[in-house]
Structure formats: C-alpha cells, structure tokens
Amino acid sequence: MSTSIPAPASFALENVDWNDPRAVALRAEMEAEMDERYGSSHGDEPVEVTEARMRALAVDPAGVVRTILAVDAGGTPIGHVGVRWLNGVLEVKRLIVTGGQRGQGLGRALMAAVEDVARAEDETHIILQTGTKQPEAVALYERIGYRAIPVYEPYRETMPWSLCYEKFLDAV
C-alpha cells in the first residue's frame, strides 16, 4: 500500500516498500547508468575489495526508514529515493531521477521529502554519498544546502571516487 505525498502537479510522490517492483526497477536502471559512468570492471582489483564495495553498496531493507517514488500523471515511476539508518545517522540512498525528467525539480522535491522524513524521525542531520562522475547530483546537493564532508565508512576503503555530504536541518 502506498501513501501519497503532496508534490508539484507534474508528478506525485508515493511512500512504498523498498522492495516495491517499481522501486527495484528504477534502482536497476540507476545501477546500469552508474556502470556506464564508472565502469563495471575495476581491472586488477583484488576480489576482496570488489566484495567489500558490494557490501558497502548493499541496503538492508530492515534499516530503511522510507522509500519514496515519484510517478508521473500516467503512473510511470520517474524518480526514487530511500532513507536508511547508517551508524545512528539518517543516510540518503539511491536518489534517482530518470534521464528525461532531470532538470524539472523532481530531485529537489525528493530531497525535500527526505528532509521531512528526517524531521518526522526527530533528526536534524542527514548524510549522503555520491561520486565524482555524478556532477548533476553534486550540483543539486550543493544547491539545496548540503556541504562536503570527508568520505565516511563504508565507502572510504572501497570507493575512492566517493564524495560525501551532510546537512543539518532546522527543527520545525
């Protein structure tokens, strides 16, 4: 069962389960795009590093606080974001805006929904990890007030191309 969240008229936001098939499909689309950007092969990388990166990128559904889908007027999923607990802090996971929908405020709306989730959890601190080959994401995060921080675990050892950000929210 999904719950609607107010959003701009061109799309609606829905709370869904992390394993909702539409969410899974968008994350697969994102993974394919990230493989294109970063390469799916890491050359002569030791298998232990590859396995550690896969563990770092894995999301345990039990730790997910909320998964939000953006759907267009026809019901097609066009965006996704998750929020999970990581070491006692809320972390943004898998912000996705499909290619044809970028630049229309969808990422900003999804991130505003993330901040609402944090406030509902009585949290004022949010962190996220992105990468050097995702300039659109970096621009969005900086535009909405996230500031760069040192790369945190579990990404530090396995993803040297990581960029990490945080934001402290005002209480409502």
Secondary structure in CASP SS format (residue, H / E / C, confidence):
PFRMAT SS
TARGET T0000
AUTHOR 0000-0000-0000
METHOD secondary structure of the structure
MODEL  1
M C 1.00
S C 1.00
T E 1.00
S E 1.00
I E 1.00
P C 1.00
A C 1.00
P C 1.00
A C 1.00
S C 1.00
F E 1.00
A E 1.00
L E 1.00
E E 1.00
N E 1.00
V E 1.00
D C 1.00
W C 1.00
N C 1.00
D C 1.00
P H 1.00
R H 1.00
A H 1.00
V H 1.00
A H 1.00
L H 1.00
R H 1.00
A H 1.00
E H 1.00
M H 1.00
E H 1.00
A H 1.00
E H 1.00
M H 1.00
D H 1.00
E H 1.00
R H 1.00
Y H 1.00
G C 1.00
S C 1.00
S C 1.00
H C 1.00
G C 1.00
D C 1.00
E C 1.00
P C 1.00
V H 1.00
E H 1.00
V H 1.00
T H 1.00
E H 1.00
A H 1.00
R H 1.00
M H 1.00
R H 1.00
A H 1.00
L H 1.00
A C 1.00
V C 1.00
D C 1.00
P H 1.00
A H 1.00
G H 1.00
V E 1.00
V E 1.00
R E 1.00
T E 1.00
I E 1.00
L E 1.00
A E 1.00
V E 1.00
D E 1.00
A C 1.00
G C 1.00
G C 1.00
T C 1.00
P E 1.00
I E 1.00
G E 1.00
H E 1.00
V E 1.00
G E 1.00
V E 1.00
R E 1.00
W E 1.00
L E 1.00
N C 1.00
G C 1.00
V E 1.00
L E 1.00
E E 1.00
V E 1.00
K E 1.00
R E 1.00
L E 1.00
I E 1.00
V E 1.00
T C 1.00
G H 1.00
G H 1.00
Q H 1.00
R C 1.00
G C 1.00
Q C 1.00
G C 1.00
L H 1.00
G H 1.00
R H 1.00
A H 1.00
L H 1.00
M H 1.00
A H 1.00
A H 1.00
V H 1.00
E H 1.00
D H 1.00
V H 1.00
A H 1.00
R H 1.00
A H 1.00
E C 1.00
D C 1.00
E C 1.00
T C 1.00
H E 1.00
I E 1.00
I E 1.00
L E 1.00
Q E 1.00
T E 1.00
G E 1.00
T C 1.00
K C 1.00
Q C 1.00
P H 1.00
E H 1.00
A H 1.00
V H 1.00
A H 1.00
L H 1.00
Y H 1.00
E H 1.00
R H 1.00
I C 1.00
G C 1.00
Y C 1.00
R E 1.00
A E 1.00
I E 1.00
P C 1.00
V C 1.00
Y C 1.00
E C 1.00
P C 1.00
Y C 1.00
R C 1.00
E C 1.00
T C 1.00
M C 1.00
P C 1.00
W C 1.00
S E 1.00
L E 1.00
C E 1.00
Y E 1.00
E E 1.00
K E 1.00
F E 1.00
L C 1.00
D C 1.00
A C 1.00
V C 1.00
END
